[in-house]
């Protein structure tokens, strides 16, 4: 009852002649001594990424014009066709946005950009106590719970680091739901209890956390008002990096947590963790929910907790480093 069926026979028949022509063409290609020479371009990633990108792009340096953030592929190809490939070769007079110019210029200088006034302006907006929050979620094509929809991001875990004041010790709180049942109710109750009172909630790219809180409020109206209150207290640690108040050449145009962390706090790393990124965490827990997980469940739960904990501790350390800079 979850699916509907329809015939694609007519569409297939329409394509048969073109298919036959393509088969003949491909046979000619594979019979050649050398692979065909095709210049790199937009077609390498549209309509999908080509299998041979690693081969065709092996001459492109690690820091190239194709790494310039928020630049359309047409403009990148324009530079490439002008013979400008390495970031070092981008002319000073070439028109770039402010953010793009910062990326190129600080790649050339190898020096970080530190806008102390801008950083201080952001820090002055924060109100202690501070709660550093990160959710882990999973999704499923078939809605797993009542009041959920296909591919909805469903929270199953959170990490919370807490600082009562700027000079106080940091405390850690964590929660992971039982994969055998609805994960959201127990998470909501625990989170609301741990974050009641005053103080800002710090997230990195807060739209994700806000979206999770909003969705949970829709699914469980009983908690909607309290969840809205928590959402209204969220401040985004991404802001000073997105706005280039701080930028390091090692970030390579990205303001993601995993780009900022090694630049500001190089001693912290995800490399030693068993679970290193959110996609793996989501997949592993989804397997548990669906009864398909075959590994060491107890150890994997510990690995999930360790990964999520580092996400929020990374925010603690990043904020401390911003405070040190000013």
Beta strands, then each sheet from edge to edge (+ up, - down):
strand 1: 113-114
strand 2: 130-138
strand 3: 154-163
strand 4: 171-176
strand 5: 200-203
strand 6: 234-236
strand 7: 246-247
sheet 1: 1+ 7-
sheet 2: 4+ 3- 2+ 5+ 6+
end
